Amino acid sequence: MFGIPDVWVLLAFVLSLGSSVLCVAWGVMRWNEVDPVEEPPEELQQWRREENLVKDEL
């Protein structure tokens, strides 16, 4: 069978190809998905204030 002498070798070959196909399918499905975790504006403003204070101290 395809020159593969052992069933376990064939199984490993098929599973590795299957996992590759699943990884590619997962990547295609999630290609342009936006990260749902975004910083709230309040935290971003607080971070900017703290950074400006640090710059002023330097």
CHARMM internal coordinates of N, CA and C (Angstrom, degrees):
IC EDIT
DIST 1 N 1 CA 1.4476
DIST 1 CA 1 C 1.5237
ANGL 1 N 1 CA 1 C 108.96
DIST 1 C 2 N 1.3147
ANGL 1 CA 1 C 2 N 118.10
DIHE 1 N 1 CA 1 C 2 N 102.01
DIST 2 N 2 CA 1.4668
ANGL 1 C 2 N 2 CA 126.02
DIHE 1 CA 1 C 2 N 2 CA 179.45
DIST 2 CA 2 C 1.5298
ANGL 2 N 2 CA 2 C 112.52
DIHE 1 C 2 N 2 CA 2 C 56.80
DIST 2 C 3 N 1.3164
ANGL 2 CA 2 C 3 N 117.72
DIHE 2 N 2 CA 2 C 3 N 19.06
DIST 3 N 3 CA 1.4570
ANGL 2 C 3 N 3 CA 121.17
DIHE 2 CA 2 C 3 N 3 CA -179.95
DIST 3 CA 3 C 1.5229
ANGL 3 N 3 CA 3 C 113.25
DIHE 2 C 3 N 3 CA 3 C 75.41
DIST 3 C 4 N 1.3207
ANGL 3 CA 3 C 4 N 117.97
DIHE 3 N 3 CA 3 C 4 N 15.25
DIST 4 N 4 CA 1.4642
ANGL 3 C 4 N 4 CA 122.08
DIHE 3 CA 3 C 4 N 4 CA 178.79
DIST 4 CA 4 C 1.5296
ANGL 4 N 4 CA 4 C 106.94
DIHE 3 C 4 N 4 CA 4 C -100.72
DIST 4 C 5 N 1.3395
ANGL 4 CA 4 C 5 N 116.44
DIHE 4 N 4 CA 4 C 5 N 116.54
DIST 5 N 5 CA 1.4561
ANGL 4 C 5 N 5 CA 120.12
DIHE 4 CA 4 C 5 N 5 CA -171.68
DIST 5 CA 5 C 1.5364
ANGL 5 N 5 CA 5 C 114.83
DIHE 4 C 5 N 5 CA 5 C -77.74
DIST 5 C 6 N 1.3218
ANGL 5 CA 5 C 6 N 117.75
DIHE 5 N 5 CA 5 C 6 N -21.15
DIST 6 N 6 CA 1.4537
ANGL 5 C 6 N 6 CA 119.89
DIHE 5 CA 5 C 6 N 6 CA -171.89
DIST 6 CA 6 C 1.5283
ANGL 6 N 6 CA 6 C 110.70
DIHE 5 C 6 N 6 CA 6 C -124.89
DIST 6 C 7 N 1.3244
ANGL 6 CA 6 C 7 N 116.69
DIHE 6 N 6 CA 6 C 7 N 143.94
DIST 7 N 7 CA 1.4594
ANGL 6 C 7 N 7 CA 121.81
DIHE 6 CA 6 C 7 N 7 CA 179.64
DIST 7 CA 7 C 1.5305
ANGL 7 N 7 CA 7 C 110.41
DIHE 6 C 7 N 7 CA 7 C -65.08
DIST 7 C 8 N 1.3266
ANGL 7 CA 7 C 8 N 117.94
DIHE 7 N 7 CA 7 C 8 N -35.63
DIST 8 N 8 CA 1.4731
ANGL 7 C 8 N 8 CA 121.46
DIHE 7 CA 7 C 8 N 8 CA -178.06
DIST 8 CA 8 C 1.5194
ANGL 8 N 8 CA 8 C 111.16
DIHE 7 C 8 N 8 CA 8 C -67.86
DIST 8 C 9 N 1.3034
ANGL 8 CA 8 C 9 N 117.42
DIHE 8 N 8 CA 8 C 9 N -35.22
DIST 9 N 9 CA 1.4608
ANGL 8 C 9 N 9 CA 121.06
DIHE 8 CA 8 C 9 N 9 CA 176.63
DIST 9 CA 9 C 1.5255
ANGL 9 N 9 CA 9 C 109.61
DIHE 8 C 9 N 9 CA 9 C -67.32
DIST 9 C 10 N 1.3182
ANGL 9 CA 9 C 10 N 116.48
DIHE 9 N 9 CA 9 C 10 N -42.66
DIST 10 N 10 CA 1.4622
ANGL 9 C 10 N 10 CA 121.11
DIHE 9 CA 9 C 10 N 10 CA 176.88
DIST 10 CA 10 C 1.5227
ANGL 10 N 10 CA 10 C 110.54
DIHE 9 C 10 N 10 CA 10 C -61.95
DIST 10 C 11 N 1.3255
ANGL 10 CA 10 C 11 N 117.53
DIHE 10 N 10 CA 10 C 11 N -43.33
DIST 11 N 11 CA 1.4549
ANGL 10 C 11 N 11 CA 121.74
DIHE 10 CA 10 C 11 N 11 CA 178.84
DIST 11 CA 11 C 1.5289
ANGL 11 N 11 CA 11 C 111.13
DIHE 10 C 11 N 11 CA 11 C -61.87
DIST 11 C 12 N 1.3213
ANGL 11 CA 11 C 12 N 117.76
DIHE 11 N 11 CA 11 C 12 N -43.81
DIST 12 N 12 CA 1.4612
ANGL 11 C 12 N 12 CA 121.00
DIHE 11 CA 11 C 12 N 12 CA 178.26
DIST 12 CA 12 C 1.5292
ANGL 12 N 12 CA 12 C 110.61
DIHE 11 C 12 N 12 CA 12 C -63.14
DIST 12 C 13 N 1.3151
ANGL 12 CA 12 C 13 N 117.40
DIHE 12 N 12 CA 12 C 13 N -40.55
DIST 13 N 13 CA 1.4604
ANGL 12 C 13 N 13 CA 121.95
DIHE 12 CA 12 C 13 N 13 CA 178.83
DIST 13 CA 13 C 1.5280
ANGL 13 N 13 CA 13 C 111.03
DIHE 12 C 13 N 13 CA 13 C -63.73
DIST 13 C 14 N 1.3103
ANGL 13 CA 13 C 14 N 117.12
DIHE 13 N 13 CA 13 C 14 N -46.14
DIST 14 N 14 CA 1.4717
ANGL 13 C 14 N 14 CA 121.72
DIHE 13 CA 13 C 14 N 14 CA -179.00
DIST 14 CA 14 C 1.5260
ANGL 14 N 14 CA 14 C 110.47
DIHE 13 C 14 N 14 CA 14 C -66.03
DIST 14 C 15 N 1.3216
ANGL 14 CA 14 C 15 N 117.74
DIHE 14 N 14 CA 14 C 15 N -42.31
DIST 15 N 15 CA 1.4613
ANGL 14 C 15 N 15 CA 121.12
DIHE 14 CA 14 C 15 N 15 CA 179.99
DIST 15 CA 15 C 1.5315
ANGL 15 N 15 CA 15 C 112.22
DIHE 14 C 15 N 15 CA 15 C -66.81
DIST 15 C 16 N 1.3175
ANGL 15 CA 15 C 16 N 117.08
DIHE 15 N 15 CA 15 C 16 N -36.20
DIST 16 N 16 CA 1.4611
ANGL 15 C 16 N 16 CA 118.70
DIHE 15 CA 15 C 16 N 16 CA 178.28
DIST 16 CA 16 C 1.5323
ANGL 16 N 16 CA 16 C 110.95
DIHE 15 C 16 N 16 CA 16 C -69.17
DIST 16 C 17 N 1.3145
ANGL 16 CA 16 C 17 N 117.44
DIHE 16 N 16 CA 16 C 17 N -39.13
DIST 17 N 17 CA 1.4660
ANGL 16 C 17 N 17 CA 120.00
DIHE 16 CA 16 C 17 N 17 CA 175.60
DIST 17 CA 17 C 1.5266
ANGL 17 N 17 CA 17 C 110.76
DIHE 16 C 17 N 17 CA 17 C -66.37
DIST 17 C 18 N 1.3200
ANGL 17 CA 17 C 18 N 116.97
DIHE 17 N 17 CA 17 C 18 N -40.25
DIST 18 N 18 CA 1.4577
ANGL 17 C 18 N 18 CA 120.97
DIHE 17 CA 17 C 18 N 18 CA 178.97
DIST 18 CA 18 C 1.5202
ANGL 18 N 18 CA 18 C 111.94
DIHE 17 C 18 N 18 CA 18 C -63.60
DIST 18 C 19 N 1.3162
ANGL 18 CA 18 C 19 N 117.16
DIHE 18 N 18 CA 18 C 19 N -41.48
DIST 19 N 19 CA 1.4679
ANGL 18 C 19 N 19 CA 119.56
DIHE 18 CA 18 C 19 N 19 CA 179.06
DIST 19 CA 19 C 1.5306
ANGL 19 N 19 CA 19 C 110.71
DIHE 18 C 19 N 19 CA 19 C -67.32
DIST 19 C 20 N 1.3058
ANGL 19 CA 19 C 20 N 117.58
DIHE 19 N 19 CA 19 C 20 N -34.34
DIST 20 N 20 CA 1.4662
ANGL 19 C 20 N 20 CA 120.43
DIHE 19 CA 19 C 20 N 20 CA 176.75
DIST 20 CA 20 C 1.5257
ANGL 20 N 20 CA 20 C 110.81
DIHE 19 C 20 N 20 CA 20 C -64.76
DIST 20 C 21 N 1.3122
ANGL 20 CA 20 C 21 N 116.65
DIHE 20 N 20 CA 20 C 21 N -42.57
DIST 21 N 21 CA 1.4628
ANGL 20 C 21 N 21 CA 120.90
DIHE 20 CA 20 C 21 N 21 CA 178.80
DIST 21 CA 21 C 1.5240
ANGL 21 N 21 CA 21 C 110.33
DIHE 20 C 21 N 21 CA 21 C -63.81
DIST 21 C 22 N 1.3279
ANGL 21 CA 21 C 22 N 117.08
DIHE 21 N 21 CA 21 C 22 N -42.47
DIST 22 N 22 CA 1.4656
ANGL 21 C 22 N 22 CA 120.26
DIHE 21 CA 21 C 22 N 22 CA 178.61
DIST 22 CA 22 C 1.5263
ANGL 22 N 22 CA 22 C 111.65
DIHE 21 C 22 N 22 CA 22 C -63.89
DIST 22 C 23 N 1.3180
ANGL 22 CA 22 C 23 N 117.57
DIHE 22 N 22 CA 22 C 23 N -40.08
DIST 23 N 23 CA 1.4733
ANGL 22 C 23 N 23 CA 120.53
DIHE 22 CA 22 C 23 N 23 CA 178.50
DIST 23 CA 23 C 1.5273
ANGL 23 N 23 CA 23 C 111.38
DIHE 22 C 23 N 23 CA 23 C -63.91
DIST 23 C 24 N 1.2975
ANGL 23 CA 23 C 24 N 117.44
DIHE 23 N 23 CA 23 C 24 N -42.07
DIST 24 N 24 CA 1.4630
ANGL 23 C 24 N 24 CA 120.67
DIHE 23 CA 23 C 24 N 24 CA 178.58
DIST 24 CA 24 C 1.5255
ANGL 24 N 24 CA 24 C 109.97
DIHE 23 C 24 N 24 CA 24 C -65.98
DIST 24 C 25 N 1.3283
ANGL 24 CA 24 C 25 N 117.94
DIHE 24 N 24 CA 24 C 25 N -41.91
DIST 25 N 25 CA 1.4647
ANGL 24 C 25 N 25 CA 121.10
DIHE 24 CA 24 C 25 N 25 CA 179.13
DIST 25 CA 25 C 1.5207
ANGL 25 N 25 CA 25 C 110.51
DIHE 24 C 25 N 25 CA 25 C -63.35
DIST 25 C 26 N 1.3273
ANGL 25 CA 25 C 26 N 117.58
DIHE 25 N 25 CA 25 C 26 N -41.75
DIST 26 N 26 CA 1.4652
ANGL 25 C 26 N 26 CA 121.68
DIHE 25 CA 25 C 26 N 26 CA 178.34
DIST 26 CA 26 C 1.5313
ANGL 26 N 26 CA 26 C 110.38
DIHE 25 C 26 N 26 CA 26 C -61.46
DIST 26 C 27 N 1.3146
ANGL 26 CA 26 C 27 N 117.19
DIHE 26 N 26 CA 26 C 27 N -43.57
DIST 27 N 27 CA 1.4609
ANGL 26 C 27 N 27 CA 121.29
DIHE 26 CA 26 C 27 N 27 CA 179.34
DIST 27 CA 27 C 1.5088
ANGL 27 N 27 CA 27 C 112.55
DIHE 26 C 27 N 27 CA 27 C -64.86
DIST 27 C 28 N 1.3287
ANGL 27 CA 27 C 28 N 117.74
DIHE 27 N 27 CA 27 C 28 N -39.08
DIST 28 N 28 CA 1.4618
ANGL 27 C 28 N 28 CA 121.28
DIHE 27 CA 27 C 28 N 28 CA 179.47
DIST 28 CA 28 C 1.5279
ANGL 28 N 28 CA 28 C 110.23
DIHE 27 C 28 N 28 CA 28 C -67.89
DIST 28 C 29 N 1.3312
ANGL 28 CA 28 C 29 N 117.50
DIHE 28 N 28 CA 28 C 29 N -39.96
DIST 29 N 29 CA 1.4575
ANGL 28 C 29 N 29 CA 120.66
DIHE 28 CA 28 C 29 N 29 CA -179.37
DIST 29 CA 29 C 1.5301
ANGL 29 N 29 CA 29 C 111.69
DIHE 28 C 29 N 29 CA 29 C -66.61
DIST 29 C 30 N 1.3089
ANGL 29 CA 29 C 30 N 117.47
DIHE 29 N 29 CA 29 C 30 N -33.25
DIST 30 N 30 CA 1.4610
ANGL 29 C 30 N 30 CA 121.44
DIHE 29 CA 29 C 30 N 30 CA -175.48
DIST 30 CA 30 C 1.5350
ANGL 30 N 30 CA 30 C 112.72
DIHE 29 C 30 N 30 CA 30 C -105.82
DIST 30 C 31 N 1.3167
ANGL 30 CA 30 C 31 N 117.93
DIHE 30 N 30 CA 30 C 31 N 21.10
DIST 31 N 31 CA 1.4641
ANGL 30 C 31 N 31 CA 123.12
DIHE 30 CA 30 C 31 N 31 CA -172.44
DIST 31 CA 31 C 1.5255
ANGL 31 N 31 CA 31 C 112.95
DIHE 30 C 31 N 31 CA 31 C -57.71
DIST 31 C 32 N 1.3191
ANGL 31 CA 31 C 32 N 119.01
DIHE 31 N 31 CA 31 C 32 N -54.85
DIST 32 N 32 CA 1.4597
ANGL 31 C 32 N 32 CA 122.42
DIHE 31 CA 31 C 32 N 32 CA -174.73
DIST 32 CA 32 C 1.5159
ANGL 32 N 32 CA 32 C 113.07
DIHE 31 C 32 N 32 CA 32 C -107.74
DIST 32 C 33 N 1.3056
ANGL 32 CA 32 C 33 N 117.02
DIHE 32 N 32 CA 32 C 33 N 25.64
DIST 33 N 33 CA 1.4513
ANGL 32 C 33 N 33 CA 120.70
DIHE 32 CA 32 C 33 N 33 CA -178.08
DIST 33 CA 33 C 1.5286
ANGL 33 N 33 CA 33 C 110.17
DIHE 32 C 33 N 33 CA 33 C -75.87
DIST 33 C 34 N 1.3210
ANGL 33 CA 33 C 34 N 115.71
DIHE 33 N 33 CA 33 C 34 N 137.29
DIST 34 N 34 CA 1.4575
ANGL 33 C 34 N 34 CA 121.28
DIHE 33 CA 33 C 34 N 34 CA -179.42
DIST 34 CA 34 C 1.5261
ANGL 34 N 34 CA 34 C 108.51
DIHE 33 C 34 N 34 CA 34 C -87.48
DIST 34 C 35 N 1.3183
ANGL 34 CA 34 C 35 N 116.27
DIHE 34 N 34 CA 34 C 35 N 142.04
DIST 35 N 35 CA 1.4571
ANGL 34 C 35 N 35 CA 121.47
DIHE 34 CA 34 C 35 N 35 CA 178.61
DIST 35 CA 35 C 1.5317
ANGL 35 N 35 CA 35 C 108.98
DIHE 34 C 35 N 35 CA 35 C -65.02
DIST 35 C 36 N 1.3285
ANGL 35 CA 35 C 36 N 118.55
DIHE 35 N 35 CA 35 C 36 N 120.70
DIST 36 N 36 CA 1.4693
ANGL 35 C 36 N 36 CA 119.77
DIHE 35 CA 35 C 36 N 36 CA -176.28
DIST 36 CA 36 C 1.5206
ANGL 36 N 36 CA 36 C 114.10
DIHE 35 C 36 N 36 CA 36 C -71.88
DIST 36 C 37 N 1.3241
ANGL 36 CA 36 C 37 N 117.35
DIHE 36 N 36 CA 36 C 37 N -16.96
DIST 37 N 37 CA 1.4582
ANGL 36 C 37 N 37 CA 120.36
DIHE 36 CA 36 C 37 N 37 CA -178.65
DIST 37 CA 37 C 1.5264
ANGL 37 N 37 CA 37 C 108.28
DIHE 36 C 37 N 37 CA 37 C -92.58
DIST 37 C 38 N 1.3217
ANGL 37 CA 37 C 38 N 116.11
DIHE 37 N 37 CA 37 C 38 N 110.43
DIST 38 N 38 CA 1.4570
ANGL 37 C 38 N 38 CA 121.35
DIHE 37 CA 37 C 38 N 38 CA 178.20
DIST 38 CA 38 C 1.5166
ANGL 38 N 38 CA 38 C 108.63
DIHE 37 C 38 N 38 CA 38 C -125.38
DIST 38 C 39 N 1.3233
ANGL 38 CA 38 C 39 N 116.03
DIHE 38 N 38 CA 38 C 39 N 151.08
DIST 39 N 39 CA 1.4488
ANGL 38 C 39 N 39 CA 119.51
DIHE 38 CA 38 C 39 N 39 CA 179.29
DIST 39 CA 39 C 1.5194
ANGL 39 N 39 CA 39 C 110.31
DIHE 38 C 39 N 39 CA 39 C -71.69
DIST 39 C 40 N 1.3189
ANGL 39 CA 39 C 40 N 116.73
DIHE 39 N 39 CA 39 C 40 N 132.18
DIST 40 N 40 CA 1.4620
ANGL 39 C 40 N 40 CA 118.46
DIHE 39 CA 39 C 40 N 40 CA 174.32
DIST 40 CA 40 C 1.5274
ANGL 40 N 40 CA 40 C 110.29
DIHE 39 C 40 N 40 CA 40 C -65.92
DIST 40 C 41 N 1.3249
ANGL 40 CA 40 C 41 N 117.94
DIHE 40 N 40 CA 40 C 41 N 148.70
DIST 41 N 41 CA 1.4664
ANGL 40 C 41 N 41 CA 120.39
DIHE 40 CA 40 C 41 N 41 CA -177.41
DIST 41 CA 41 C 1.5220
ANGL 41 N 41 CA 41 C 113.17
DIHE 40 C 41 N 41 CA 41 C -59.02
DIST 41 C 42 N 1.3490
ANGL 41 CA 41 C 42 N 119.00
DIHE 41 N 41 CA 41 C 42 N -32.41
DIST 42 N 42 CA 1.4584
ANGL 41 C 42 N 42 CA 120.25
DIHE 41 CA 41 C 42 N 42 CA -179.77
DIST 42 CA 42 C 1.5225
ANGL 42 N 42 CA 42 C 111.16
DIHE 41 C 42 N 42 CA 42 C -63.59
DIST 42 C 43 N 1.3310
ANGL 42 CA 42 C 43 N 115.75
DIHE 42 N 42 CA 42 C 43 N -43.79
DIST 43 N 43 CA 1.4579
ANGL 42 C 43 N 43 CA 119.47
DIHE 42 CA 42 C 43 N 43 CA 179.93
DIST 43 CA 43 C 1.5234
ANGL 43 N 43 CA 43 C 110.77
DIHE 42 C 43 N 43 CA 43 C -65.93
DIST 43 C 44 N 1.3147
ANGL 43 CA 43 C 44 N 116.74
DIHE 43 N 43 CA 43 C 44 N -37.46
DIST 44 N 44 CA 1.4567
ANGL 43 C 44 N 44 CA 120.82
DIHE 43 CA 43 C 44 N 44 CA 179.52
DIST 44 CA 44 C 1.5212
ANGL 44 N 44 CA 44 C 111.01
DIHE 43 C 44 N 44 CA 44 C -65.76
DIST 44 C 45 N 1.3205
ANGL 44 CA 44 C 45 N 116.92
DIHE 44 N 44 CA 44 C 45 N -41.34
DIST 45 N 45 CA 1.4606
ANGL 44 C 45 N 45 CA 120.48
DIHE 44 CA 44 C 45 N 45 CA 178.34
DIST 45 CA 45 C 1.5207
ANGL 45 N 45 CA 45 C 110.82
DIHE 44 C 45 N 45 CA 45 C -65.95
DIST 45 C 46 N 1.3303
ANGL 45 CA 45 C 46 N 117.67
DIHE 45 N 45 CA 45 C 46 N -40.40
DIST 46 N 46 CA 1.4714
ANGL 45 C 46 N 46 CA 121.42
DIHE 45 CA 45 C 46 N 46 CA 177.83
DIST 46 CA 46 C 1.5284
ANGL 46 N 46 CA 46 C 109.93
DIHE 45 C 46 N 46 CA 46 C -63.01
DIST 46 C 47 N 1.2985
ANGL 46 CA 46 C 47 N 116.76
DIHE 46 N 46 CA 46 C 47 N -41.97
DIST 47 N 47 CA 1.4615
ANGL 46 C 47 N 47 CA 120.65
DIHE 46 CA 46 C 47 N 47 CA 179.60
DIST 47 CA 47 C 1.5342
ANGL 47 N 47 CA 47 C 110.26
DIHE 46 C 47 N 47 CA 47 C -62.65
DIST 47 C 48 N 1.3295
ANGL 47 CA 47 C 48 N 116.88
DIHE 47 N 47 CA 47 C 48 N -42.15
DIST 48 N 48 CA 1.4650
ANGL 47 C 48 N 48 CA 120.47
DIHE 47 CA 47 C 48 N 48 CA 179.35
DIST 48 CA 48 C 1.5235
ANGL 48 N 48 CA 48 C 110.88
DIHE 47 C 48 N 48 CA 48 C -63.64
DIST 48 C 49 N 1.3382
ANGL 48 CA 48 C 49 N 116.87
DIHE 48 N 48 CA 48 C 49 N -41.60
DIST 49 N 49 CA 1.4735
ANGL 48 C 49 N 49 CA 119.74
DIHE 48 CA 48 C 49 N 49 CA 178.05
DIST 49 CA 49 C 1.5192
ANGL 49 N 49 CA 49 C 111.27
DIHE 48 C 49 N 49 CA 49 C -61.47
DIST 49 C 50 N 1.3237
ANGL 49 CA 49 C 50 N 116.34
DIHE 49 N 49 CA 49 C 50 N -44.83
DIST 50 N 50 CA 1.4712
ANGL 49 C 50 N 50 CA 120.20
DIHE 49 CA 49 C 50 N 50 CA 179.69
DIST 50 CA 50 C 1.5219
ANGL 50 N 50 CA 50 C 110.80
DIHE 49 C 50 N 50 CA 50 C -63.97
DIST 50 C 51 N 1.3121
ANGL 50 CA 50 C 51 N 117.43
DIHE 50 N 50 CA 50 C 51 N -40.00
DIST 51 N 51 CA 1.4690
ANGL 50 C 51 N 51 CA 119.88
DIHE 50 CA 50 C 51 N 51 CA 179.62
DIST 51 CA 51 C 1.5224
ANGL 51 N 51 CA 51 C 110.80
DIHE 50 C 51 N 51 CA 51 C -66.19
DIST 51 C 52 N 1.3176
ANGL 51 CA 51 C 52 N 117.73
DIHE 51 N 51 CA 51 C 52 N -39.31
DIST 52 N 52 CA 1.4562
ANGL 51 C 52 N 52 CA 120.21
DIHE 51 CA 51 C 52 N 52 CA 177.77
DIST 52 CA 52 C 1.5361
ANGL 52 N 52 CA 52 C 110.86
DIHE 51 C 52 N 52 CA 52 C -64.58
DIST 52 C 53 N 1.3215
ANGL 52 CA 52 C 53 N 117.66
DIHE 52 N 52 CA 52 C 53 N -37.77
DIST 53 N 53 CA 1.4641
ANGL 52 C 53 N 53 CA 120.66
DIHE 52 CA 52 C 53 N 53 CA 176.67
DIST 53 CA 53 C 1.5231
ANGL 53 N 53 CA 53 C 111.07
DIHE 52 C 53 N 53 CA 53 C -63.20
DIST 53 C 54 N 1.3073
ANGL 53 CA 53 C 54 N 116.71
DIHE 53 N 53 CA 53 C 54 N -41.78
DIST 54 N 54 CA 1.4602
ANGL 53 C 54 N 54 CA 120.25
DIHE 53 CA 53 C 54 N 54 CA 178.84
DIST 54 CA 54 C 1.5246
ANGL 54 N 54 CA 54 C 110.35
DIHE 53 C 54 N 54 CA 54 C -65.32
DIST 54 C 55 N 1.3281
ANGL 54 CA 54 C 55 N 117.77
DIHE 54 N 54 CA 54 C 55 N -42.32
DIST 55 N 55 CA 1.4762
ANGL 54 C 55 N 55 CA 120.49
DIHE 54 CA 54 C 55 N 55 CA 178.36
DIST 55 CA 55 C 1.5173
ANGL 55 N 55 CA 55 C 111.12
DIHE 54 C 55 N 55 CA 55 C -62.00
DIST 55 C 56 N 1.3352
ANGL 55 CA 55 C 56 N 116.06
DIHE 55 N 55 CA 55 C 56 N -40.13
DIST 56 N 56 CA 1.4742
ANGL 55 C 56 N 56 CA 119.80
DIHE 55 CA 55 C 56 N 56 CA -179.98
DIST 56 CA 56 C 1.5268
ANGL 56 N 56 CA 56 C 110.71
DIHE 55 C 56 N 56 CA 56 C -65.35
DIST 56 C 57 N 1.3122
ANGL 56 CA 56 C 57 N 117.76
DIHE 56 N 56 CA 56 C 57 N -35.68
DIST 57 N 57 CA 1.4663
ANGL 56 C 57 N 57 CA 121.05
DIHE 56 CA 56 C 57 N 57 CA 179.67
DIST 57 CA 57 C 1.5207
ANGL 57 N 57 CA 57 C 111.73
DIHE 56 C 57 N 57 CA 57 C -69.86
DIST 57 C 58 N 1.3019
ANGL 57 CA 57 C 58 N 117.83
DIHE 57 N 57 CA 57 C 58 N -28.59
DIST 58 N 58 CA 1.4633
ANGL 57 C 58 N 58 CA 120.67
DIHE 57 CA 57 C 58 N 58 CA 179.55
DIST 58 CA 58 C 1.5037
ANGL 58 N 58 CA 58 C 108.64
DIHE 57 C 58 N 58 CA 58 C -77.29
END
COOR INIT
IC SEED 1 N 1 CA 1 C
IC BUILD
